[in-house]
Amino acid sequence: MATAKKKSSKSRVAAKKTAARKTVKRPTKKVAKPAPVKKGADKSTSKAKAAATKRPASAKSPLVKVVEKALEDMKAVNVTVLDVRGLTDVADTMIIASGTSDRHVKSIADRVTYDAKRAGFRPMGVEGERDGEWALVDLNDVIVHVMLPRVREFYRLESLWDISAARREASQA
């Protein structure tokens, strides 16, 4: 009798192993195929569509609105939004703000990163949080600089990126 029990327990273990190996078929995702392009399609219509999707210089992107709201919530001082599309390919918008202390600069940068993530925008990186004098948050199309006032005055990024400010300074000199 002991041998009969051993065989049955072995067969049960083998049955459990084979049942565990079986895979469950899951439904596959259906991928939408792109619409076929007509051979006689006019190229001017595609150019018109591309021109219509470009946003005007005065319109703010959703990401800029999220960053401005975060800066406002954290009581950032002297916030400047610069449109740098014509000046560089690195970013479309550069936002410069000041904090009142190194701890305030760190918390502003953290809040901008947190709110951007919550809104669905993935930050590329954050630099300078450890020192707290100047924190940079790279959000792909938007670069946010948060600085202490003395550091901001020393580097004067506004005059570097804002053409109208640079012209004003040149005319005053």
C-alpha positions as CSV (number, residue, x, y, z in Angstrom):
1,M,0.0,0.0,0.0
2,A,2.8,2.4,0.7
3,T,4.0,2.2,-2.9
4,A,0.6,3.0,-4.2
5,K,0.4,6.1,-2.1
6,K,3.8,7.3,-3.3
7,K,2.8,6.9,-7.0
8,S,-0.4,8.8,-6.5
9,S,1.4,11.7,-4.8
10,K,4.0,11.8,-7.5
11,S,1.4,11.9,-10.1
12,R,-0.4,14.8,-8.3
13,V,2.8,16.8,-8.1
14,A,3.5,16.2,-11.8
15,A,-0.1,17.3,-12.7
16,K,0.3,20.5,-10.7
17,K,3.6,21.3,-12.4
18,T,2.1,20.9,-15.9
19,A,-0.9,22.9,-14.9
20,A,1.3,25.7,-13.7
21,R,3.2,25.7,-17.0
22,K,0.2,26.3,-19.1
23,T,-0.1,29.8,-20.2
24,V,-3.3,31.8,-20.3
25,K,-4.1,33.4,-23.6
26,R,-4.6,37.1,-23.3
27,P,-6.3,39.2,-25.9
28,T,-3.9,41.0,-28.1
29,K,-4.1,44.8,-28.5
30,K,-5.4,46.0,-31.8
31,V,-3.2,48.6,-33.4
32,A,-4.9,51.0,-35.6
33,K,-3.4,51.2,-39.1
34,P,-2.6,54.6,-40.5
35,A,-5.0,55.9,-43.1
36,P,-3.8,55.2,-46.7
37,V,-2.4,58.3,-48.4
38,K,-4.1,59.1,-51.7
39,K,-1.7,59.3,-54.7
40,G,-3.2,62.4,-56.0
41,A,-3.2,64.3,-52.6
42,D,-2.0,67.8,-52.8
43,K,1.1,68.7,-50.9
44,S,-0.1,72.2,-50.1
45,T,-2.9,70.7,-47.9
46,S,-0.3,68.9,-45.7
47,K,1.7,72.2,-45.4
48,A,-1.4,74.0,-44.4
49,K,-2.2,71.4,-41.7
50,A,1.4,71.7,-40.4
51,A,1.1,75.5,-40.2
52,A,-2.2,75.2,-38.4
53,T,-0.7,73.0,-35.7
54,K,2.1,75.5,-34.9
55,R,1.1,77.5,-31.9
56,P,1.4,81.3,-32.0
57,A,4.1,83.0,-30.0
58,S,1.7,84.4,-27.5
59,A,-0.1,81.1,-26.7
60,K,1.2,79.2,-23.6
61,S,1.7,75.5,-23.6
62,P,0.0,73.4,-20.9
63,L,3.4,72.6,-19.4
64,V,4.1,76.3,-19.0
65,K,0.8,76.8,-17.3
66,V,1.6,73.9,-14.9
67,V,5.0,75.4,-14.1
68,E,3.6,78.9,-13.5
69,K,0.9,77.5,-11.2
70,A,3.6,75.6,-9.2
71,L,5.7,78.7,-8.9
72,E,2.7,80.8,-7.8
73,D,1.7,78.2,-5.2
74,M,5.3,78.1,-3.8
75,K,5.5,82.0,-3.6
76,A,8.4,82.2,-6.1
77,V,9.6,85.8,-6.5
78,N,10.2,87.7,-9.8
79,V,9.0,85.1,-12.2
80,T,10.1,85.7,-15.8
81,V,8.9,83.6,-18.8
82,L,11.0,83.9,-21.9
83,D,10.1,82.5,-25.3
84,V,13.4,81.3,-26.8
85,R,12.1,79.4,-29.8
86,G,13.9,81.6,-32.3
87,L,17.1,81.7,-30.3
88,T,17.9,78.1,-29.5
89,D,16.8,74.5,-30.4
90,V,17.3,73.3,-26.8
91,A,14.0,74.5,-25.5
92,D,10.9,76.6,-26.5
93,T,10.5,78.4,-23.1
94,M,12.8,79.4,-20.3
95,I,11.3,80.3,-17.0
96,I,13.5,82.1,-14.4
97,A,12.3,82.6,-10.8
98,S,13.9,83.5,-7.5
99,G,13.5,82.0,-4.0
100,T,14.1,83.7,-0.7
101,S,16.5,81.2,0.8
102,D,18.3,78.0,-0.3
103,R,15.6,75.9,1.3
104,H,13.0,77.8,-0.6
105,V,14.8,77.3,-3.9
106,K,15.0,73.5,-3.2
107,S,11.3,73.3,-2.4
108,I,10.3,75.3,-5.4
109,A,12.3,73.0,-7.7
110,D,10.8,69.9,-6.0
111,R,7.3,71.3,-6.4
112,V,7.8,72.1,-10.1
113,T,9.0,68.6,-10.7
114,Y,6.2,67.0,-8.7
115,D,3.5,69.1,-10.4
116,A,4.9,68.4,-13.9
117,K,5.0,64.6,-13.2
118,R,1.4,64.8,-11.8
119,A,0.3,66.5,-15.0
120,G,1.9,63.8,-17.2
121,F,5.1,65.6,-18.2
122,R,8.3,63.7,-17.5
123,P,11.3,65.8,-16.3
124,M,14.6,65.0,-18.1
125,G,16.6,66.0,-15.0
126,V,17.1,68.3,-12.0
127,E,20.4,69.9,-11.1
128,G,21.7,72.0,-8.2
129,E,19.2,70.9,-5.6
130,R,21.9,70.0,-3.1
131,D,23.4,73.4,-2.8
132,G,20.2,75.3,-3.2
133,E,21.6,78.5,-4.7
134,W,20.5,77.6,-8.2
135,A,18.3,74.7,-9.2
136,L,17.6,73.8,-12.8
137,V,14.6,71.7,-13.8
138,D,14.7,70.4,-17.4
139,L,11.2,69.6,-18.7
140,N,12.2,69.0,-22.4
141,D,10.6,72.1,-24.0
142,V,10.6,74.1,-20.9
143,I,13.7,74.9,-18.7
144,V,13.1,76.3,-15.3
145,H,15.8,78.1,-13.4
146,V,15.2,78.8,-9.7
147,M,17.9,81.0,-8.1
148,L,18.7,83.0,-5.1
149,P,18.4,86.8,-5.9
150,R,22.2,87.4,-5.6
151,V,23.0,84.5,-8.0
152,R,20.3,85.7,-10.4
153,E,21.8,89.2,-10.4
154,F,25.3,87.8,-10.9
155,Y,24.5,85.6,-14.0
156,R,21.7,87.8,-15.5
157,L,20.1,85.1,-17.6
158,E,17.3,87.4,-18.7
159,S,19.7,89.7,-20.5
160,L,21.4,86.7,-22.1
161,W,18.2,85.2,-23.5
162,D,15.9,88.2,-23.9
163,I,16.8,90.1,-27.0
164,S,14.8,93.2,-26.1
165,A,16.5,93.4,-22.8
166,A,19.9,93.1,-24.4
167,R,19.1,95.8,-26.9
168,R,17.9,98.1,-24.0
169,E,21.2,97.6,-22.2
170,A,23.2,98.3,-25.3
171,S,21.3,101.5,-26.0
172,Q,21.9,102.7,-22.4
173,A,25.6,102.0,-22.4
